[in-house]
C-alpha cells in the first residue's frame, strides 16, 4: 500500500494510523466523510504512558503473544497496532454518518492505538482470564520445549532450502501428509494437537523428527504430498513488500433499487451509532465473527447462523462459564439460530432471516454460497437493498481454485511473514493471528462503506474482502528492528526501549551505569542484574523512553490503568474502542 497524505486538519499523533484511516476514507468515496472530525491518539482512556508503536506493543501484550513461540517477548517489526487503529477510525467515521442519517447528532469520533491493540488480542485476553488454564499465558516457555518448534514460528524447510508454511485442517489430512513423506506415525500423532491449537495459543511445539522428515525431501515432494493428502503448502516469500492491491475490499453495487432507512430516528448518540441495523452472520473461526463483532460493538443487532448443535468452537477450552472463552470473545451478545444448510428447509430459514436484515456476511469456502443457493444473486430478490459481504481467504488473487485461505498461509505468501521479523531472522509467520483479525476489521469497514453508498444511491451491493487483501494494508518496507528494538531482559522481566536507544546508544549505556562505548552484550548483562522498576527512573532521567513489557495478559486485565478500556466478567474483554460525540 502506498501511504496517502492525511487530509488537512487531521491529527498526526499516530502518523501511520492516521495515514491508514485517510486511505480507507478516500476509498469510501463519500464527500460527507470530511464532515466528521476524527482523532487517533496512542493511549485513549488508558492511563499508561504510550508514545509510539513499540510502547503500545510492549504494554498492551502484543510483544508477549507474538513472542510466545520464541520463548521471549518480541516486537512485530511492522506498525500492526497502528494499522488496526487506522481501520477503527475509518469505521467510526462511516458509522457516525450512518447515525446522522438516522437522526443522531454526531460530529466527532475518537479511538487509539492502545485500544486497537487490545481489540486485536481479544481472544488471547479472554483465554488468559477465563477459569480454565491457558497454556499460552504467563511468561513464555523456552522455544522448542517438548520436541522443538523453531524460534521463528516456521518449522519447515525442505531439502532444497525452501521455507514453507503448512496447513492441514483436520487430523486425517495431517496424518496422510506426513505418511506420504515417510514420517513416523507416533511423531505425527504427537504433533497434531499442538499444530491444531497454534491459532488459539500462538505456540506450536512439534517433534523435531517432523522437521527432520521434510529436510530430507525436496519441495516438489512436499508439494506432491500436500496435493495428494488435501493439505496445503506455500513457500514463505522473502520479499517483505506487499503485492499491489488497489483496495482491501471491493464494492459492487446491485442494479436494482433497495431500501435506505437505517435504524430508528433519534436526536443523540449513545455510543451505538448502528442501533436498529440488523446483520445476519454465518461464519466460523476469527475473520467473519470479528466482522460481526465490530458491527455489534457499533450497535447493530447481529444474528449468528450456526449448525445444529451449535458451533463446535463453543466447547473448546478454556471455558468461560459454559462457553469457550475464545469463542465468547468474538460472539458474545449475538443472537443465535441453528440451521441445517443441507436441507431445503434450512436454506429457506436463512432466506427468511435475510428478508428482514440489512447485511448478510459469511466467510464460507469458495463456491459454497453458490452450491447452497445463497449467493448474492440468490438473496437479492429476498431483500432489495441488502449488503452482501463475503470475507474470503484469497479473493480472486490466486485463481478460481486457491489453496485453503488461512492466516499463516496468507502471511507467508503476502510477504507479511518476512516483514514482521527482524533483519537477522529468516522470514516466518507470526503465530499471533494477524490477518484473521485485520481481515475481519476490513470486512466490517467494507460493509459500512456499502451501507453509506446505499443511503446515497438506494441500491445494495456486494462487498468482497479477503485475508490476503487485508494483509497488504499493513505499511512495510525492507529492513526490520535492530538489537536495541528488542526488549531488554531485566532480572524479573523485560523493558522495551524507545528510539533514543537506537539513535544514541551511549545514553542507554550511561543510564545503566556503564561507559558510553559499552557494547550490546555488556548492556544486556548489566540489565539482568536488577529488576525492571530499578532501571526505569535512570532511563527516564537519561532521556531514554522505556516501557515495561506485559508478560501476562491475566495481569494486564487486573491492572487499574487498563480498566477504562476493559470489561471483566467471565473473562476480560475490550470495550468498544470508539468515543462518539
KETORKOL-601504 format. One line per field, with one value per residue (C-alpha): residue number from 0; residue in one letter; x, y, z. Coordinates in steps of 0.001 Angstrom, whole numbers. Layout:
BEGIN
seq <- [NUM | ...]
type <- [a | ...]
x <- [X | ...]
y <- [Y | ...]
z <- [Z | ...]
//
This chain:
BEGIN
seq <- [0 | 1 | 2 | 3 | 4 | 5 | 6 | 7 | 8 | 9 | 10 | 11 | 12 | 13 | 14 | 15 | 16 | 17 | 18 | 19 | 20 | 21 | 22 | 23 | 24 | 25 | 26 | 27 | 28 | 29 | 30 | 31 | 32 | 33 | 34 | 35 | 36 | 37 | 38 | 39 | 40 | 41 | 42 | 43 | 44 | 45 | 46 | 47 | 48 | 49 | 50 | 51 | 52 | 53 | 54 | 55 | 56 | 57 | 58 | 59 | 60 | 61 | 62 | 63 | 64 | 65 | 66 | 67 | 68 | 69 | 70 | 71 | 72 | 73 | 74 | 75 | 76 | 77 | 78 | 79 | 80 | 81 | 82 | 83 | 84 | 85 | 86 | 87 | 88 | 89 | 90 | 91 | 92 | 93 | 94 | 95 | 96 | 97 | 98 | 99 | 100 | 101 | 102 | 103 | 104 | 105 | 106 | 107 | 108 | 109 | 110 | 111 | 112 | 113 | 114 | 115 | 116 | 117 | 118 | 119 | 120 | 121 | 122 | 123 | 124 | 125 | 126 | 127 | 128 | 129 | 130 | 131 | 132 | 133 | 134 | 135 | 136 | 137 | 138 | 139 | 140 | 141 | 142 | 143 | 144 | 145 | 146 | 147 | 148 | 149 | 150 | 151 | 152 | 153 | 154 | 155 | 156 | 157 | 158 | 159 | 160 | 161 | 162 | 163 | 164 | 165 | 166 | 167 | 168 | 169 | 170 | 171 | 172 | 173 | 174 | 175 | 176 | 177 | 178 | 179 | 180 | 181 | 182 | 183 | 184 | 185 | 186 | 187 | 188 | 189 | 190 | 191 | 192 | 193 | 194 | 195 | 196 | 197 | 198 | 199 | 200 | 201 | 202 | 203 | 204 | 205 | 206 | 207 | 208 | 209 | 210 | 211 | 212 | 213 | 214 | 215 | 216 | 217 | 218 | 219 | 220 | 221 | 222 | 223 | 224 | 225 | 226 | 227 | 228 | 229 | 230 | 231 | 232 | 233 | 234 | 235 | 236 | 237 | 238 | 239 | 240 | 241 | 242 | 243 | 244 | 245 | 246 | 247 | 248 | 249 | 250 | 251 | 252 | 253 | 254 | 255 | 256 | 257 | 258 | 259 | 260 | 261 | 262 | 263 | 264 | 265 | 266 | 267 | 268 | 269 | 270 | 271 | 272 | 273 | 274 | 275 | 276 | 277 | 278 | 279 | 280 | 281 | 282 | 283 | 284 | 285 | 286 | 287 | 288 | 289 | 290 | 291 | 292 | 293 | 294 | 295 | 296 | 297 | 298 | 299 | 300 | 301 | 302 | 303 | 304 | 305 | 306 | 307 | 308 | 309 | 310 | 311 | 312 | 313 | 314 | 315 | 316 | 317 | 318 | 319 | 320 | 321 | 322 | 323 | 324 | 325 | 326 | 327 | 328 | 329 | 330 | 331 | 332 | 333 | 334 | 335 | 336 | 337 | 338 | 339 | 340 | 341 | 342 | 343 | 344 | 345 | 346 | 347 | 348 | 349 | 350 | 351 | 352 | 353 | 354 | 355 | 356 | 357 | 358 | 359 | 360 | 361 | 362 | 363 | 364 | 365 | 366 | 367 | 368 | 369 | 370 | 371 | 372 | 373 | 374 | 375 | 376 | 377 | 378 | 379 | 380 | 381 | 382 | 383 | 384 | 385 | 386 | 387 | 388 | 389 | 390 | 391 | 392 | 393 | 394 | 395 | 396 | 397 | 398 | 399 | 400 | 401 | 402 | 403 | 404 | 405 | 406 | 407 | 408 | 409 | 410 | 411 | 412 | 413 | 414 | 415 | 416 | 417 | 418 | 419 | 420 | 421 | 422 | 423 | 424 | 425 | 426 | 427 | 428 | 429 | 430 | 431 | 432 | 433 | 434 | 435 | 436 | 437 | 438 | 439 | 440 | 441 | 442 | 443 | 444 | 445 | 446 | 447 | 448 | 449 | 450 | 451 | 452 | 453 | 454 | 455 | 456 | 457 | 458 | 459 | 460 | 461 | 462 | 463 | 464 | 465 | 466 | 467 | 468 | 469 | 470 | 471 | 472 | 473 | 474 | 475 | 476 | 477 | 478 | 479 | 480 | 481 | 482 | 483 | 484 | 485 | 486 | 487 | 488 | 489 | 490 | 491 | 492 | 493 | 494 | 495 | 496 | 497 | 498 | 499 | 500 | 501 | 502 | 503 | 504 | 505 | 506 | 507 | 508 | 509 | 510 | 511 | 512 | 513 | 514 | 515 | 516 | 517 | 518 | 519 | 520 | 521 | 522 | 523 | 524 | 525 | 526 | 527 | 528 | 529 | 530 | 531 | 532 | 533 | 534 | 535 | 536 | 537 | 538 | 539 | 540 | 541 | 542 | 543 | 544 | 545 | 546 | 547 | 548 | 549 | 550 | 551 | 552 | 553 | 554 | 555 | 556 | 557 | 558 | 559 | 560 | 561 | 562 | 563 | 564 | 565 | 566 | 567 | 568 | 569 | 570 | 571 | 572 | 573 | 574 | 575 | 576 | 577 | 578 | 579 | 580]
type <- [x | x | x | x | x | x | x | x | x | x | x | x | x | x | x | x | x | x | x | x | x | x | x | x | x | x | x | x | x | x | x | x | x | x | x | x | x | x | x | x | x | x | x | x | x | x | x | x | x | x | x | x | x | x | x | x | x | x | x | x | x | x | x | x | x | x | x | x | x | x | x | x | x | x | x | x | x | x | x | x | x | x | x | x | x | x | x | x | x | x | x | x | x | x | x | x | x | x | x | x | x | x | x | x | x | x | x | x | x | x | x | x | x | x | x | x | x | x | x | x | x | x | x | x | x | x | x | x | x | x | x | x | x | x | x | x | x | x | x | x | x | x | x | x | x | x | x | x | x | x | x | x | x | x | x | x | x | x | x | x | x | x | x | x | x | x | x | x | x | x | x | x | x | x | x | x | x | x | x | x | x | x | x | x | x | x | x | x | x | x | x | x | x | x | x | x | x | x | x | x | x | x | x | x | x | x | x | x | x | x | x | x | x | x | x | x | x | x | x | x | x | x | x | x | x | x | x | x | x | x | x | x | x | x | x | x | x | x | x | x | x | x | x | x | x | x | x | x | x | x | x | x | x | x | x | x | x | x | x | x | x | x | x | x | x | x | x | x | x | x | x | x | x | x | x | x | x | x | x | x | x | x | x | x | x | x | x | x | x | x | x | x | x | x | x | x | x | x | x | x | x | x | x | x | x | x | x | x | x | x | x | x | x | x | x | x | x | x | x | x | x | x | x | x | x | x | x | x | x | x | x | x | x | x | x | x | x | x | x | x | x | x | x | x | x | x | x | x | x | x | x | x | x | x | x | x | x | x | x | x | x | x | x | x | x | x | x | x | x | x | x | x | x | x | x | x | x | x | x | x | x | x | x | x | x | x | x | x | x | x | x | x | x | x | x | x | x | x | x | x | x | x | x | x | x | x | x | x | x | x | x | x | x | x | x | x | x | x | x | x | x | x | x | x | x | x | x | x | x | x | x | x | x | x | x | x | x | x | x | x | x | x | x | x | x | x | x | x | x | x | x | x | x | x | x | x | x | x | x | x | x | x | x | x | x | x | x | x | x | x | x | x | x | x | x | x | x | x | x | x | x | x | x | x | x | x | x | x | x | x | x | x | x | x | x | x | x | x | x | x | x | x | x | x | x | x | x | x | x | x | x | x | x | x | x | x | x | x | x | x | x | x | x | x | x | x | x | x | x | x | x | x | x | x | x | x | x | x | x | x | x | x | x | x | x | x | x | x | x | x | x | x | x | x | x | x | x | x | x | x | x | x | x | x | x | x | x | x | x | x | x | x | x | x | x | x | x | x | x | x | x]
x <- [0 | 1237 | 575 | -1510 | -1047 | -3589 | -6210 | -5742 | -6519 | -6252 | -4328 | -810 | -363 | -107 | 1025 | 758 | -2737 | -3782 | -2470 | -4283 | -7536 | -7223 | -6535 | -9606 | -11845 | -10695 | -11751 | -15232 | -15704 | -18343 | -17784 | -19545 | -16746 | -14848 | -17617 | -16852 | -13905 | -11713 | -8780 | -6341 | -4001 | -1722 | -3377 | -7004 | -8607 | -5669 | -3563 | -401 | 2117 | 2329 | 4194 | 4817 | 4021 | 6706 | 5457 | 1907 | 3059 | 5024 | 2433 | -696 | 552 | 1357 | 5051 | 4072 | 1735 | 3878 | 6928 | 5361 | 6675 | 10206 | 10120 | 10563 | 8607 | 9316 | 8098 | 6315 | 8574 | 5550 | 3122 | 369 | -1482 | -1380 | -2853 | -5698 | -6313 | -6495 | -9178 | -11123 | -11045 | -12348 | -15104 | -16029 | -16401 | -18649 | -20736 | -21120 | -22508 | -24986 | -26061 | -26611 | -28846 | -30990 | -31230 | -28321 | -26150 | -22626 | -19750 | -16580 | -15112 | -12014 | -10007 | -6460 | -3654 | -3727 | -7404 | -6708 | -4012 | -6386 | -9092 | -6573 | -5754 | -9385 | -9263 | -5953 | -7100 | -10319 | -8454 | -5946 | -8655 | -11141 | -11495 | -9536 | -5806 | -4493 | -1268 | -70 | -362 | 2225 | 5935 | 6815 | 8266 | 11558 | 11283 | 11322 | 10066 | 8527 | 10006 | 11040 | 9278 | 11635 | 12000 | 10916 | 7488 | 8003 | 9448 | 9554 | 12485 | 12776 | 15925 | 16472 | 16165 | 12582 | 10994 | 7300 | 4133 | 1803 | -1938 | -3993 | -7480 | -8162 | -6233 | -6752 | -5039 | -2253 | -1604 | -1771 | 628 | 3299 | 2759 | 3405 | 6703 | 7674 | 7375 | 6939 | 3243 | 3891 | 5719 | 2940 | 300 | 2199 | 2464 | -1171 | -2633 | -27 | -304 | -4097 | -4093 | -1462 | -4105 | -5523 | -2343 | 234 | 2609 | 3488 | 5904 | 6374 | 8594 | 11961 | 11577 | 8935 | 11287 | 13931 | 11480 | 10853 | 14560 | 15122 | 12512 | 12764 | 9946 | 8453 | 7910 | 6441 | 4058 | 3060 | 2319 | 186 | -1747 | -2413 | -3415 | -5559 | -3189 | -1770 | 1773 | 3112 | 6676 | 7389 | 8182 | 11440 | 10383 | 8575 | 6950 | 3266 | 1705 | -134 | -3774 | -5823 | -8244 | -8613 | -12290 | -14344 | -17949 | -20076 | -23433 | -26546 | -28580 | -31964 | -33278 | -33187 | -34232 | -32410 | -33811 | -31186 | -32311 | -34872 | -34988 | -33082 | -31505 | -28443 | -25966 | -25491 | -22271 | -24236 | -24456 | -25735 | -28657 | -31600 | -29485 | -29658 | -26830 | -27113 | -23743 | -22785 | -19116 | -16585 | -13209 | -11991 | -12316 | -16099 | -17012 | -14676 | -16541 | -19860 | -18351 | -17273 | -20689 | -22288 | -19949 | -21170 | -24758 | -26078 | -28219 | -26279 | -27859 | -25464 | -26479 | -24898 | -25215 | -27485 | -25953 | -24165 | -20737 | -18179 | -15859 | -18187 | -16811 | -13060 | -11269 | -10537 | -14164 | -15859 | -18978 | -20498 | -18851 | -15335 | -13636 | -12101 | -15461 | -17160 | -14559 | -15944 | -19514 | -20943 | -24046 | -25082 | -28417 | -28156 | -30305 | -29383 | -29878 | -29103 | -27855 | -28045 | -31857 | -34285 | -35973 | -32664 | -31840 | -35330 | -34826 | -31737 | -33654 | -36344 | -33710 | -32167 | -35577 | -35520 | -31800 | -29615 | -26452 | -25609 | -21977 | -20115 | -16610 | -17509 | -15104 | -15117 | -18155 | -20144 | -22601 | -23450 | -23871 | -26290 | -28257 | -27327 | -25027 | -25589 | -27762 | -29878 | -30570 | -31049 | -34699 | -35359 | -34147 | -33792 | -31054 | -29174 | -25470 | -23942 | -20400 | -18005 | -14834 | -12599 | -9030 | -7597 | -10342 | -9517 | -5753 | -4795 | -7360 | -10648 | -9193 | -6848 | -5255 | -7152 | -7120 | -5862 | -3861 | -370 | -533 | -1603 | 1191 | 3662 | 2522 | 1812 | 5288 | 3928 | 5827 | 9064 | 8024 | 7212 | 10686 | 13970 | 16517 | 18716 | 15945 | 14573 | 11013 | 8286 | 4632 | 3745 | 1656 | -473 | -3419 | -2607 | -4543 | -7583 | -8168 | -7329 | -9391 | -12471 | -11972 | -11546 | -14721 | -16680 | -15352 | -16422 | -19915 | -20115 | -18973 | -21687 | -24360 | -23298 | -23465 | -26955 | -28065 | -26892 | -27940 | -30811 | -29037 | -27493 | -24294 | -21761 | -18628 | -15669 | -12669 | -10015 | -7238 | -4815 | -6107 | -6173 | -2531 | -1473 | -2892 | -13 | 2639 | 6088 | 9416 | 12736 | 14534 | 13358 | 14316 | 17905 | 19183 | 18018 | 14488 | 14215 | 13065 | 15892 | 15871 | 15999 | 16173 | 12393 | 11062 | 11661 | 11848 | 11037 | 13269 | 12317 | 14056 | 16629 | 18382 | 18945 | 19841 | 22192 | 23240 | 25610 | 22595 | 21393 | 24804 | 25219 | 21684 | 22698 | 25863 | 28227 | 30656 | 29210 | 31059 | 29674 | 28605 | 25271 | 26420 | 27705 | 24468 | 22413 | 24433 | 24159 | 20382 | 19853 | 21411 | 18450 | 14645 | 12701 | 11464 | 15051 | 16076 | 13106 | 13996 | 17550 | 16385 | 13837 | 16457 | 18778 | 16051 | 15595 | 11922 | 11276 | 8109 | 7809 | 6720 | 3491 | 4326 | 894 | -2426 | -4120 | -2055 | -2896 | -6605 | -6090 | -4131 | -6221 | -4528 | -6261 | -9661 | -11203 | -10708 | -11673 | -14730 | -14204 | -16925 | -16438 | -13377 | -11829 | -12966 | -12088 | -14764 | -15925 | -12847 | -14644 | -15860 | -18580 | -19508]
y <- [0 | 3493 | 5664 | 8682 | 12123 | 12795 | 15383 | 18924 | 19262 | 15544 | 14854 | 13453 | 11897 | 8385 | 9047 | 5521 | 5097 | 8475 | 7595 | 4229 | 5876 | 8598 | 5986 | 3955 | 7011 | 8033 | 4587 | 5080 | 7882 | 9736 | 13507 | 13692 | 11758 | 15074 | 16488 | 14084 | 15013 | 12089 | 11605 | 8772 | 9043 | 6486 | 5610 | 6760 | 6196 | 4102 | 5726 | 4066 | 6449 | 5385 | 7359 | 5062 | 1714 | -201 | 1114 | 33 | -3434 | -3769 | -2503 | -3984 | -7556 | -7822 | -8463 | -11129 | -13018 | -12641 | -13842 | -16909 | -19311 | -17966 | -18111 | -14364 | -11175 | -9880 | -6849 | -7130 | -5273 | -3561 | -963 | -3515 | -1885 | 1443 | -200 | -1661 | 1766 | 3327 | 847 | 1535 | 5275 | 4848 | 2563 | 5155 | 7918 | 5732 | 4683 | 8329 | 9206 | 6332 | 7556 | 11055 | 9614 | 8147 | 11470 | 11360 | 14393 | 13011 | 15290 | 13510 | 10075 | 9159 | 5960 | 4993 | 2633 | 1167 | 227 | -1213 | -3470 | -4763 | -5495 | -7394 | -9548 | -10140 | -13936 | -14304 | -11932 | -13904 | -17203 | -15807 | -14543 | -17431 | -20130 | -22749 | -22763 | -21028 | -22792 | -19680 | -17118 | -16106 | -15861 | -17602 | -21089 | -21837 | -22361 | -25958 | -27313 | -30722 | -31515 | -28412 | -25574 | -23261 | -19902 | -18065 | -19706 | -21527 | -25001 | -26349 | -26201 | -28651 | -30450 | -27823 | -24954 | -23858 | -22426 | -23202 | -22996 | -25984 | -26095 | -29208 | -28513 | -31977 | -34876 | -37155 | -34753 | -34158 | -37864 | -38574 | -35735 | -36988 | -40634 | -39791 | -38192 | -41229 | -39731 | -41960 | -42222 | -41768 | -38489 | -37355 | -38130 | -36307 | -33196 | -32884 | -31325 | -28565 | -27879 | -27764 | -25353 | -22942 | -20453 | -20299 | -20385 | -18669 | -21518 | -24715 | -27346 | -30160 | -33242 | -32453 | -35615 | -33912 | -31091 | -33691 | -35515 | -32527 | -31660 | -34953 | -34168 | -31692 | -29157 | -30866 | -33974 | -31862 | -30221 | -33607 | -34950 | -31901 | -32258 | -35963 | -35591 | -32482 | -30383 | -27084 | -25756 | -22423 | -21078 | -18192 | -15107 | -13422 | -10062 | -8125 | -5657 | -6409 | -7272 | -4456 | -4402 | -1325 | -1703 | -4134 | -4502 | -4019 | -2900 | -3983 | -2145 | -4114 | -2944 | -2926 | -396 | -1008 | 461 | 3415 | 3540 | 2842 | 2381 | 4394 | 8200 | 9775 | 13066 | 11993 | 9148 | 6730 | 5241 | 2815 | 4515 | 1389 | 799 | -586 | -2178 | -5963 | -8270 | -11993 | -13701 | -17228 | -17521 | -19572 | -19100 | -15469 | -13418 | -13500 | -13437 | -10454 | -8547 | -9260 | -8444 | -4972 | -4232 | -5366 | -3139 | -267 | -1079 | -3428 | -6438 | -9496 | -12919 | -15844 | -18812 | -21961 | -25662 | -27973 | -28426 | -25088 | -24045 | -26696 | -23885 | -23219 | -26189 | -25615 | -24802 | -22698 | -22166 | -19009 | -20345 | -22792 | -21355 | -21289 | -18044 | -17589 | -18122 | -15737 | -13039 | -12546 | -13804 | -12713 | -10584 | -12071 | -13834 | -17421 | -19593 | -23144 | -24107 | -27208 | -25834 | -29268 | -29166 | -27083 | -26043 | -24800 | -22754 | -21279 | -20355 | -18359 | -16556 | -15627 | -14217 | -12222 | -10851 | -8717 | -7887 | -5089 | -7179 | -10821 | -11773 | -15064 | -16483 | -19731 | -21553 | -20536 | -21893 | -22897 | -19998 | -20836 | -24541 | -23673 | -21222 | -18452 | -16317 | -12601 | -13053 | -15619 | -13327 | -10005 | -10747 | -11676 | -8355 | -5440 | -3180 | -5997 | -5583 | -8999 | -9460 | -12323 | -12439 | -14922 | -16121 | -15097 | -13355 | -13821 | -13307 | -16964 | -18011 | -19941 | -22845 | -21299 | -23167 | -23036 | -19432 | -19356 | -16827 | -18306 | -19261 | -15705 | -14244 | -16484 | -15636 | -11921 | -11056 | -10173 | -13142 | -11505 | -8035 | -8960 | -10409 | -8650 | -8449 | -11072 | -13709 | -15684 | -14871 | -16726 | -16055 | -14734 | -17243 | -14344 | -14314 | -11039 | -11360 | -13077 | -10045 | -7473 | -9349 | -9171 | -5470 | -4757 | -6707 | -4652 | -1422 | -2547 | -3241 | 267 | 1773 | -212 | 986 | 4582 | 4006 | 2580 | 5793 | 7811 | 5518 | 3490 | 298 | -2520 | -4185 | -6942 | -6445 | -8729 | -8752 | -11278 | -12076 | -11520 | -8062 | -7109 | -8153 | -5646 | -2816 | -3075 | -494 | -2022 | -1761 | -3573 | -3938 | -4638 | -3852 | -3762 | -5153 | -2170 | -2572 | -5950 | -5926 | -5700 | -8549 | -7488 | -9615 | -10003 | -9069 | -7016 | -3369 | -2044 | 893 | 3974 | 5224 | 7144 | 3857 | 3296 | 6851 | 7429 | 4095 | 5894 | 7286 | 3766 | 2617 | 5564 | 5088 | 1540 | 2729 | 1784 | 3664 | 5255 | 2806 | -343 | -2960 | -4774 | -7865 | -5767 | -3779 | -6968 | -8479 | -5318 | -5045 | -8526 | -7593 | -5534 | -5651 | -3566 | -956 | -179 | 773 | 2937 | 6162 | 6241 | 5613 | 8417 | 10780 | 9957 | 10713 | 7111 | 6169 | 2789 | 703 | -2411 | -5336 | -7150 | -10827 | -11950 | -10953 | -12028 | -9450 | -6830 | -7407 | -6739 | -3530 | -485 | 1555 | -605 | -706 | 2115 | 22 | -3412 | -5055 | -8103 | -10714 | -14433 | -13204 | -9874 | -8209 | -4916 | -2257 | -654 | 1283 | 4417 | 7536 | 9412 | 12988]
z <- [0 | -752 | 2268 | 1402 | 2878 | 5654 | 4817 | 6042 | 9728 | 10522 | 13742 | 13434 | 16892 | 15459 | 11885 | 10466 | 11907 | 10522 | 7069 | 7052 | 8122 | 5487 | 2803 | 3750 | 3919 | 455 | -779 | 666 | -1844 | 163 | 356 | 3727 | 5435 | 5601 | 7816 | 10683 | 12848 | 13835 | 16164 | 16811 | 19777 | 21389 | 24686 | 24607 | 28024 | 29273 | 31977 | 30705 | 29105 | 25458 | 22832 | 19869 | 18265 | 20195 | 23522 | 22657 | 21589 | 24843 | 27315 | 25727 | 25217 | 21511 | 22159 | 24669 | 22331 | 19212 | 21150 | 22760 | 20140 | 20588 | 24378 | 24891 | 24154 | 20664 | 18714 | 15423 | 13012 | 11435 | 12756 | 13244 | 16148 | 14319 | 11209 | 13258 | 14813 | 11368 | 10322 | 13530 | 12911 | 9358 | 10663 | 13261 | 10661 | 8483 | 11496 | 12531 | 9111 | 9306 | 12738 | 11340 | 8654 | 11420 | 13208 | 15639 | 16317 | 15861 | 14964 | 16072 | 16674 | 18620 | 19007 | 19997 | 19095 | 22609 | 22289 | 18849 | 20313 | 22985 | 20409 | 18264 | 21321 | 22347 | 22021 | 23834 | 26569 | 27057 | 27294 | 29788 | 32121 | 31966 | 34630 | 32717 | 32172 | 29072 | 28008 | 26228 | 29037 | 31573 | 30905 | 27633 | 27862 | 26131 | 22403 | 21368 | 24660 | 24209 | 20840 | 19036 | 17343 | 15514 | 17307 | 14170 | 14173 | 10863 | 11466 | 7921 | 5491 | 2591 | 1433 | -1263 | 1192 | 572 | 3718 | 3639 | 5687 | 6022 | 6633 | 7396 | 8690 | 10092 | 11586 | 8585 | 6173 | 8688 | 9109 | 5375 | 4539 | 6916 | 5993 | 2335 | 3359 | 5431 | 8921 | 11950 | 12802 | 16520 | 15902 | 13601 | 16203 | 18949 | 16825 | 15800 | 18951 | 19176 | 15442 | 15628 | 18592 | 17328 | 16150 | 19668 | 21729 | 19453 | 20270 | 18436 | 19745 | 17245 | 17440 | 15901 | 13847 | 11697 | 10766 | 10004 | 7740 | 5484 | 5439 | 3625 | 941 | -1940 | -2089 | -5147 | -2995 | -194 | -2654 | -4065 | -578 | 151 | -3103 | -2532 | 1117 | 784 | 2886 | 1602 | 1473 | 270 | 204 | 2548 | 481 | 1432 | -6 | 2757 | 379 | -204 | -3551 | -5279 | -4203 | -5013 | -2122 | 801 | -138 | -3267 | -3547 | -6482 | -6440 | -7312 | -10281 | -8570 | -6041 | -2310 | 1000 | 2521 | 6062 | 8698 | 12282 | 14171 | 14325 | 17215 | 18076 | 20066 | 20119 | 22995 | 21603 | 19404 | 16000 | 14214 | 16582 | 14623 | 11893 | 11564 | 10467 | 9697 | 10085 | 9073 | 9910 | 11836 | 13477 | 13562 | 10366 | 9859 | 13568 | 14061 | 11348 | 13052 | 16454 | 15302 | 13831 | 17123 | 19147 | 16958 | 17945 | 15261 | 16120 | 14945 | 14422 | 14111 | 11974 | 13403 | 12510 | 14507 | 17941 | 17718 | 16508 | 17558 | 18675 | 21612 | 23514 | 23131 | 26433 | 28307 | 29234 | 30485 | 32145 | 29679 | 26554 | 25199 | 26242 | 22819 | 21134 | 23541 | 22834 | 19312 | 19631 | 22990 | 22601 | 19272 | 18892 | 17630 | 15397 | 14384 | 10751 | 8704 | 5389 | 3794 | 3758 | 1734 | 4981 | 6372 | 3301 | 3354 | 7003 | 6028 | 3306 | 5843 | 8193 | 5361 | 4335 | 7493 | 7512 | 6232 | 5959 | 5302 | 5828 | 5666 | 5313 | 3568 | 1293 | -2392 | -4227 | -1139 | -1352 | -4975 | -4177 | -1366 | -3473 | -1023 | -3153 | -3654 | -6743 | -4875 | -1912 | -3716 | -4614 | -985 | 389 | -2038 | -742 | 1001 | 1643 | 939 | 2319 | 1668 | 3761 | 1964 | 2283 | -1071 | -3013 | -6686 | -6208 | -6692 | -9251 | -9036 | -7000 | -4447 | -1537 | 1727 | 2889 | 6476 | 8435 | 8303 | 4632 | 3842 | 5964 | 4129 | 601 | 1119 | 2414 | 5850 | 7325 | 6184 | 7288 | 10902 | 11578 | 12410 | 9611 | 11287 | 11380 | 8437 | 7353 | 9223 | 10034 | 13450 | 15370 | 16546 | 14131 | 12411 | 9160 | 10707 | 12916 | 10281 | 7694 | 9901 | 10535 | 6823 | 6026 | 8565 | 7070 | 3598 | 4959 | 6433 | 3130 | 1311 | 3748 | 3122 | -625 | -168 | 1502 | -1482 | -4345 | -2919 | -4005 | -2066 | -3112 | -2704 | -590 | -1219 | 1095 | 1993 | 4413 | 1545 | 680 | 4367 | 4779 | 2121 | 4235 | 6730 | 5790 | 5477 | 3798 | 3676 | 6973 | 10493 | 14075 | 15278 | 18582 | 20650 | 19314 | 21034 | 24662 | 27184 | 29697 | 33346 | 36483 | 36614 | 33186 | 30067 | 29057 | 25580 | 24730 | 22755 | 19609 | 21662 | 22471 | 18747 | 17882 | 20840 | 22357 | 24723 | 26590 | 27317 | 28468 | 30859 | 32228 | 33187 | 34873 | 32050 | 29880 | 26738 | 24473 | 26119 | 23601 | 23269 | 25210 | 28104 | 28203 | 28182 | 31028 | 33101 | 32615 | 34050 | 37379 | 38633 | 38405 | 35923 | 38398 | 39466 | 35932 | 34934 | 36858 | 35488 | 31945 | 32235 | 33649 | 30747 | 28212 | 27094 | 26787 | 28403 | 28709 | 30902 | 28720 | 29578 | 30118 | 31350 | 29854 | 33080 | 34984 | 32386 | 32971 | 36701 | 36076 | 37034 | 34297 | 31669 | 33381 | 31292 | 28144 | 29506 | 30990 | 33220 | 33771 | 32997 | 31126 | 30228 | 27003 | 25298 | 25433 | 22183 | 21009 | 19784 | 21525 | 19622 | 20392]
//
